[in-house]
Amino acid sequence: MERNDNYNENQEESHIDQINLNDDDTTETRYQRKEKNPGLTKPTQPQSKEPKQKKSGAGVLFGGLIGGIIAAVVVVLLFTNNVIPLNNSSNDSSTSAQDSGAPEIAQTVATGDADVSTNLEEVAEAVVGISNIQQQNVWSPGQKAGTGSGIIYKKVDGKAYVVTNNHVVEGAEKVNVVLSNDVQIEAKVLGTDPFTDLAVLEIDGSKIDTVAKLGSSENTKVAETVFAIGNPLGENFANSVTKGIISGKDRSVSIDTNKDNQPDWVTQVLQTDAAINPGNSGGALVNTDGEVIGINSMKIAKESVEGIGFAIPIDEALPIMKQLKEEGDVARPFIGISTASLQQVPAQYRGQIELPEGIQNGMVVAKVQSGSPADEAGLQQFDIISKINGQEITSILDLRKYLYTETKIGDTVEIEIFRNGEAQTVELTLVERALQEQAQEQPQQQ
């Protein structure tokens, strides 16, 4: 899966006449139409010339008595059948009890001078543009290399915090945030994570009046109406809103994080058919209550495919956002090796690899970092990792998925290897992956 929806303004100008813009997609509006008078007048009734007969006093009295008896009987029947409840307090208390049983989600922080969004229009104010500024050469000033979107999700102590995609700010020498009122603020990148494709920025909060309300992606349902808010094709279409549904939940999408055309991570995403275009990356996927349930990240970009976009579920993103804001990176178990699959090993080095008959898969150790757990455990170049804790390892995807989901920092793992054609077992203790070591376990570049 290619993350290719970050808009690059250095590309050729878009053919605007090929884009179908539908203003009705900007909001969800329901009109209740009432049937109007067709303009025909009712025929007048001819007045009778005969004088009206006057009713006698006894008749009026008898009619009123009968009417009163009927009304009393109807009221008694309504009460006895509980159509009109005698006491509403029990119903009120049961309703309150049901309401209090709903899960409480407190995921946004706002100071007294920043409101939490309550509807679609307000959450759109918390969706901002992100400009990635890079210097093309030493002789020219920094220029806009691409644009994306972001979500203001928190404001505290005079600072506001924006979540966006890692690929939106990747390689930037400077990042600017463009508010919904076109005010630009320079941002500080607090942390990025290529595996979850998330980044957290810090900006001056003095001009921030609204932060987005974060909902729960776990509570979403397939076919639920959603809206994608962002800046497709750059700032000219800022705060565009497209409408769709949740097409699928818990989708597993393979990702190439280091652009070697080999998948090296699997991410869990929400699938939607709401239009996600270049520049929408990092924008909000919002439910009908105006709550952010996902962060728009990618789509399938093929001519034969239409309406398959993906968003990072907000429940999955929140713990990553917290780590990026507070620590600058995500703490993950670290071995200290660079690896490659058997098929990726250059031909001139394949003579160094010996495998027993019948063994065709595994990860070849290309490099061992000095002082790392792998170094202390005695792993060597050209060792072939076949299993971790009994789990078969055939690719970098298997290696990372097991380490990052089944183990934690401080765990001792058992690694089965082949060295010079013989099976061996080593044990090592996983340590925290440091920020400067983020690239150590990526496949060897060919």
C-alpha positions in Angstrom: 0.0 0.0 0.0 1.4 3.3 -1.0 0.8 6.5 1.0 0.5 8.8 -1.9 -2.2 11.3 -0.9 0.2 14.0 0.2 -0.3 16.8 -2.3 2.9 18.0 -4.0 2.4 21.5 -5.4 5.4 21.1 -7.7 3.4 18.6 -9.8 1.5 19.8 -12.9 -1.6 21.8 -12.2 -4.7 19.7 -11.7 -7.4 19.7 -14.4 -10.1 21.3 -12.4 -12.7 20.5 -15.0 -12.2 16.8 -14.3 -13.0 17.1 -10.7 -16.7 16.7 -9.8 -17.4 19.2 -7.1 -20.7 18.8 -5.3 -21.6 21.5 -2.8 -24.2 19.2 -1.3 -21.3 17.1 0.1 -20.1 19.8 2.3 -22.8 19.3 4.9 -25.5 16.7 5.6 -28.8 18.6 5.4 -32.3 17.3 5.5 -35.2 19.3 4.1 -38.7 18.7 5.3 -41.0 19.7 2.5 -44.6 20.6 3.3 -47.3 20.3 0.6 -48.4 23.8 -0.4 -51.8 25.1 -1.4 -52.1 24.2 -5.1 -53.7 27.6 -5.7 -57.3 26.4 -6.1 -60.0 28.1 -4.2 -62.6 26.1 -2.4 -66.2 26.5 -3.8 -68.4 28.7 -1.6 -71.5 27.1 -0.2 -74.9 28.8 -1.0 -76.4 30.3 2.1 -79.8 29.0 3.1 -82.5 31.6 3.3 -84.5 29.6 5.9 -84.0 30.8 9.5 -82.0 28.6 11.8 -84.0 26.7 14.5 -83.1 27.5 18.1 -82.3 24.5 20.4 -84.2 24.2 23.6 -82.6 24.7 27.0 -83.3 21.1 28.1 -81.6 19.8 25.0 -78.4 21.8 25.6 -78.3 20.7 29.3 -78.8 17.0 28.4 -76.1 17.1 25.7 -73.6 18.7 28.1 -74.2 16.0 30.8 -73.6 13.1 28.3 -70.4 14.8 27.1 -69.0 15.1 30.6 -69.7 11.5 31.4 -67.9 10.3 28.3 -64.9 12.5 29.0 -64.6 11.2 32.6 -64.8 7.5 31.4 -62.0 8.2 28.8 -59.7 9.7 31.4 -60.2 6.8 33.8 -59.4 4.3 31.0 -56.2 6.2 30.1 -54.9 6.1 33.6 -55.8 2.5 34.3 -54.1 1.3 31.1 -51.0 3.4 31.9 -51.4 5.4 28.7 -51.0 8.4 31.0 -48.4 7.3 33.7 -49.3 8.3 37.3 -45.6 8.9 38.2 -42.8 9.8 35.7 -40.0 9.8 38.2 -39.3 6.0 37.7 -38.9 6.5 34.0 -36.6 9.4 34.4 -34.4 7.5 36.8 -34.1 4.5 34.4 -33.2 6.8 31.5 -30.5 8.4 33.6 -29.1 5.0 34.6 -28.9 4.0 31.0 -27.1 7.2 30.1 -24.6 6.8 32.9 -23.8 3.3 31.7 -22.3 4.6 28.4 -18.5 4.5 28.3 -16.9 7.8 29.2 -14.3 9.0 26.7 -12.2 11.9 27.8 -9.6 12.4 25.1 -9.4 16.1 24.5 -8.1 18.8 26.8 -9.2 22.4 26.4 -8.5 25.4 28.5 -11.1 28.0 29.3 -10.5 30.0 26.2 -10.8 27.0 23.8 -14.1 25.2 23.1 -14.5 21.6 22.2 -16.2 21.1 18.9 -19.9 20.0 19.1 -20.8 19.6 15.4 -19.5 19.2 11.9 -19.0 22.9 11.3 -17.0 23.4 14.5 -14.8 20.3 14.0 -13.9 21.7 10.6 -12.4 24.7 12.3 -10.1 22.4 14.1 -8.9 20.8 10.9 -5.8 22.7 9.6 -3.5 22.7 6.6 0.1 21.5 6.9 2.9 22.9 4.7 6.1 20.9 4.3 8.9 23.4 3.6 12.2 22.0 2.2 15.2 23.7 0.7 15.7 22.5 -2.9 19.4 23.6 -3.0 21.9 25.7 -1.0 21.3 28.8 -3.1 17.5 29.1 -2.8 15.3 29.6 0.3 13.0 26.8 1.5 10.0 26.1 -0.7 6.7 24.3 -0.2 7.4 20.6 -1.1 4.0 19.3 -0.2 0.8 20.0 1.7 -1.4 17.9 3.9 -3.9 18.3 6.7 -3.9 18.0 10.5 -6.3 18.0 13.5 -6.0 20.3 16.5 -6.8 17.9 19.3 -5.5 19.5 22.5 -4.8 23.0 24.0 -3.2 23.5 27.4 -0.9 26.0 29.0 -0.9 28.3 26.0 0.2 25.6 23.6 -2.0 23.7 21.0 -1.2 20.3 19.6 -1.8 19.0 16.1 -1.8 15.3 14.9 -1.1 14.6 11.3 0.6 11.9 9.2 4.3 11.2 9.4 4.5 11.3 5.6 3.1 14.8 5.6 6.0 16.2 7.5 8.7 13.7 6.5 11.9 15.4 5.3 10.6 18.9 6.3 13.1 21.6 7.4 10.2 23.8 8.5 6.5 23.1 9.0 3.7 25.7 8.9 0.2 25.2 10.1 -2.6 27.1 8.3 -5.7 27.7 10.3 -9.2 27.7 8.9 -9.1 31.5 8.9 -5.9 31.5 6.8 -3.6 32.5 9.7 -0.2 30.7 9.4 1.7 29.5 12.5 5.1 27.9 12.4 5.0 24.5 14.1 7.5 22.4 16.1 7.6 18.7 15.2 7.5 16.9 18.6 7.7 13.4 17.3 7.1 11.1 14.3 6.5 7.4 13.9 6.8 5.9 10.4 5.1 2.6 11.3 1.8 4.1 12.4 2.3 7.0 10.1 1.6 9.6 12.8 3.2 12.8 13.8 2.5 15.4 16.6 3.1 19.1 16.2 3.2 21.9 18.7 2.0 25.4 17.9 1.3 28.7 19.7 -2.2 28.4 21.2 -3.1 32.1 21.4 -5.0 32.1 18.1 -6.7 28.7 18.7 -10.4 28.9 19.7 -11.6 25.3 19.0 -10.2 21.8 19.4 -11.7 18.7 17.9 -13.8 16.4 19.9 -12.4 12.8 19.7 -14.8 10.0 19.6 -14.3 6.2 19.6 -13.5 4.2 16.5 -14.4 1.0 18.4 -18.1 2.0 18.5 -18.3 2.7 14.7 -20.5 0.4 12.6 -20.2 -0.6 9.0 -22.5 1.5 6.8 -22.4 4.4 9.3 -22.3 7.8 7.7 -19.0 9.6 8.0 -17.3 12.8 6.6 -13.7 13.4 5.5 -12.5 16.9 6.3 -9.2 18.2 4.9 -7.3 20.2 2.3 -7.4 18.3 -1.0 -5.1 19.6 -3.7 -3.7 22.3 -1.4 -5.0 25.4 0.3 -7.3 26.5 -2.5 -9.7 23.8 -1.4 -9.1 24.1 2.3 -11.6 22.6 4.7 -13.3 20.6 2.1 -15.9 18.0 3.3 -16.7 14.8 1.6 -19.4 12.3 2.6 -19.4 8.6 2.7 -19.8 5.5 4.9 -17.7 3.2 6.9 -17.1 0.4 4.3 -15.1 -1.9 6.7 -13.5 -2.2 10.1 -10.3 -3.8 11.2 -8.8 -3.9 7.8 -5.1 -5.1 7.7 -3.0 -3.2 5.1 0.6 -4.0 4.3 2.8 -0.9 4.3 6.2 -0.2 2.8 7.7 2.3 5.3 11.2 2.5 3.7 10.2 2.6 0.0 12.1 -0.5 -1.0 9.0 -2.0 -2.6 8.8 -4.6 0.1 6.0 -4.5 2.8 7.6 -4.2 6.2 4.6 -3.3 8.5 0.9 -4.1 8.8 -1.4 -1.4 10.0 -5.0 -1.7 11.1 -7.3 0.8 9.5 -10.9 1.9 8.9 -12.1 1.6 5.3 -14.3 4.4 3.9 -15.7 5.4 0.5 -15.6 9.1 1.4 -13.4 10.8 -1.1 -9.8 11.1 0.1 -7.6 13.1 -2.3 -4.0 14.2 -2.3 -3.7 16.7 0.5 -6.3 15.0 2.7 -3.6 13.1 4.6 -3.8 13.8 8.3 -7.3 15.2 8.1 -10.3 14.1 10.1 -12.8 11.3 9.6 -15.8 12.4 11.5 -19.1 10.8 12.5 -22.5 12.4 12.4 -22.1 13.7 16.0 -19.1 15.7 14.9 -16.6 13.4 16.7 -13.2 12.5 15.1 -13.1 8.7 14.8 -10.1 8.4 12.4 -7.2 10.2 10.8 -7.2 10.0 7.0 -4.0 8.4 5.9 -4.1 6.7 2.5 -6.1 5.2 -0.4 -5.7 2.6 -3.1 -4.5 4.7 -6.1 -5.3 2.6 -9.2 -7.4 3.6 -12.2 -9.5 0.5 -11.8 -10.3 1.2 -8.1 -12.7 3.8 -6.9 -13.7 4.8 -3.4 -11.3 2.8 -1.2 -9.7 5.0 1.4 -8.3 4.3 4.8 -8.1 6.1 8.1 -6.1 5.3 11.2 -8.6 4.5 14.0 -8.5 7.1 16.7 -8.4 4.5 19.4 -5.3 3.1 17.9 -3.8 6.5 17.4 -4.3 8.0 20.9 -1.5 6.0 22.8 0.9 6.7 19.9 0.0 10.4 20.0 0.6 10.5 23.8 4.1 8.9 23.4 5.1 11.2 20.5 4.0 14.3 22.5 5.8 13.3 25.7 8.8 11.3 24.5 9.3 12.2 20.8 9.2 8.6 19.7 7.5 5.3 20.3 9.1 2.9 22.7 9.4 -0.5 21.0 11.5 -3.6 21.7 14.9 -3.5 20.0 17.3 -6.3 19.0 20.0 -4.4 17.2 20.3 -6.0 13.7 19.8 -5.2 10.1 18.2 -8.0 8.2 17.1 -9.1 4.7 15.2 -12.0 3.4 17.0 -14.8 1.6 15.8 -13.5 -1.7 17.2 -10.1 -1.0 20.8 -11.2 -0.4 23.0 -10.1 -3.3 24.3 -13.0 -5.4 28.0 -12.4 -4.5 27.2 -13.0 -0.8 24.9 -16.1 -1.1 27.9 -18.4 -0.9 28.3 -17.3 2.7 24.9 -18.8 3.6 24.4 -22.4 4.4 21.0 -24.0 5.0 20.0 -27.5 5.8 18.1 -29.4 3.2 14.4 -28.4 3.2 14.9 -25.0 4.8 14.0 -22.3 2.3 12.8 -19.3 4.4 14.3 -17.1 7.1 15.8 -13.7 7.8 19.6 -13.2 7.1 21.5 -11.1 9.6 23.2 -8.4 7.5 24.7 -6.3 10.3 24.9 -6.5 14.1 25.0 -3.2 16.0 27.8 -3.0 18.5 26.7 -3.2 22.2 23.1 -4.2 21.2 21.2 -7.2 22.7 22.0 -9.1 19.4 25.8 -8.4 19.9 25.7 -9.5 23.5 23.9 -12.7 22.5 26.6 -13.5 20.0 24.6 -13.1 16.7 26.8 -12.8 13.7 26.5 -11.7 10.1 25.0 -14.3 7.8 23.2 -16.0 10.6 19.7 -17.0 9.5 16.8 -16.4 12.0 14.1 -19.0 11.5 12.0 -18.6 14.7 11.4 -16.4 17.8 9.9 -18.1 20.8 8.7 -20.8 18.4 7.1 -18.4 16.0 8.3 -19.0 12.4 9.9 -15.9 10.9 10.0 -15.6 7.1 10.1 -11.9 6.5 10.8 -8.5 8.2 7.0 -8.3 8.4 6.9 -11.4 10.6 9.8 -10.2 12.7 8.3 -6.8 13.5 4.8 -8.0 13.9 5.8 -10.5 16.6 8.2 -8.2 18.4 5.9 -5.2 18.4 2.7 -7.0 19.3 3.7 -10.1 21.3 6.7 -8.9 23.3 7.6 -5.9 25.5 10.8 -4.1 26.6 12.6 -6.2 29.1 11.3 -9.6 27.9 13.8 -12.4 27.2 13.2 -14.2 23.9 14.6 -17.4 22.4 15.8 -17.1 18.9 16.5 -20.1 16.6 19.1 -19.6 14.0 21.1 -21.5 11.4 24.9 -20.9 11.3 27.1 -22.7 8.9 24.2 -25.1 8.2 23.7 -26.0 11.8 20.8 -25.2 14.1 21.5 -23.1 17.2 19.5 -21.3 19.9 20.3 -18.1 21.5 18.6 -16.0 24.2 18.6 -12.2 24.4 16.8 -9.5 26.4 14.9 -6.9 24.5 15.7 -3.2 25.2 14.0 0.0 24.3 14.4 1.2 20.8 16.1 4.6 20.8 15.1 7.4 18.5 18.4 7.4 16.6 18.1 3.6 16.1 14.8 3.7 14.2 16.4 2.4 11.0 18.4 -0.4 12.4 15.9 -3.2 11.9 14.8 -2.2 8.4 15.6 -4.5 5.5 19.0 -4.1 3.9 18.8 -1.6 1.0 19.8 -3.1 -2.3 
